[in-house]
Amino acid sequence: MARPTTPDLTNAELRVLKALWQLERGTVAEVRGELGKRGQELAYTTVMTLLGRLAAKGAVLVDKEREPFVYAPAQRKESVLRDRLREFVREVFDGQADSLVLNLVEDETLSRAELRAIEKKIAEAEKAGGKDKK
């Protein structure tokens, strides 16, 4: 089985990384503040621990030349989220992406605008040639 190109992150680590992507770079206090804006209140020491774990996994870079340390994402948001989605499809839908899409389409909470956006993406993928897996 191919190893993901991004580190394996816990949900808490991903939430911290998302806050850091929003900031582009920040101190523990700044990341904590961004999490607070998202309704995810965490203790300063918890955020510091999670940033330390992310640094150890190579998901964030740390500038230790200054105090307080400044953290920056080491990987692009799109890459990490794409890998997480692929893993989700593999684990939950046995690798069947069409099952995921059909479940989303059948979900009554999707608005007409969201359904139209899905249709548009499908049409664009078909025009681009799409991947023929069969």
N, C-alpha and C positions, 0 to 999 in steps of 0.2 A: 504494500500500500504506500502510495506517495506521501511524503511528509508535507504538511502545509508550509507555505512560504512565510507565514506569519506565526509568531509564538502563540501557544495555547494560553488563552486568557480567561480568567474567571469573569463572571458577570460584574463584580465590583471593580475589577481592573479595567474592564471595557468602559464602564461608566466614567471612570477617572480619565481614561484615554480620550473619550468623547469630549469631556470638558476641556482637556488640553488641546484637542484639535480646534475647538471653538476659540480658544485664546491664542493659539499658534505657539506660544511659549509662556511659561509662568512659574512663579514660586509656589510653594505648598499652599500658602495663604490665598494666592490668586486662584489656584485650582479649586481650593475649598470653597471660595466665594462663588465660583462658577457653578459648582455642584449645588450650592445653596439656592441659586437662581432657578435651578431645575427641580427644586423640591427634594433634593437628595442631601440632607444635612448629615455630615460626617465630622467626627472629631478631628482636630488638626493632626494628632498622632496617627490616626487611621489613614488619612490622606497621605501623610509622609511615608507610612509603611507601604501603602499600595504603589506609590511612585517609586519607591525603592525596589519593589518586586518587578515593576514594569521595566526599570532600568536593568535589573539582573537578567531579564528575559530578552533584552535588546529592543524593547518596544518604545522606549524613550531614551533620549540623550540627556546627560546631566552636565551643566556647566558648573564645575566646582571651584572655578577661579574667583568667584564672588560669593558673598554671603548676603542674603540667603541664596542657596543654590537655585539655578534656573533650569527648568525642565522643558524639553521640546519633543514632539513626536518624532520617532525615528522612521515611522512608516506612514504611507499615505492612507487616509481614511478609506478610500475606495478599495484599496488592496485588502485591508483587514476585513472590511465588511463583506467583500466578495468571498474571501476564504471562509468566513463564518457562515455565510449563506450556503456555500457548497457543503460544508460539514453538516449543517442543519438538514439539508436535503438528503444527504447520504444517511444520516442517523435516523431521522424521523420518517422520511418518505422512501427509504431504501434506494436512494439515488434517482428516484423518478421525479424529475422536475415538473413534468406535466401534472402529476398529482398535486403538487404544491399550488401550481397556477389554477387548476380546476377548483381546489378548495377555496382559494381566494376569490375566484369568479362567482362561486356559489354562495359566498358569504354575503348575507343580506345587509351587512353594515357598509359595504362599498357603495359609494355614490355613483351616479351616472357619469360624472366627470372622471372618476377614477377608472371606471370600466372603459370609457373612451380612450383614456391614456394607455391602458393595457392593450386595447385593440390597435392603437397607433404603433406601439412598440412592436407588436407581433407583425404588423404590416411592414414596418421598417426592416425587421429581421428577415422576413421573407424576400424582400427586394435585395437585401445584401447577400442573399444566398443561404443564410442560416447554416446550422450544422446538421447534416443528415447522419443520424446515428443508426439508422436501420438498414 
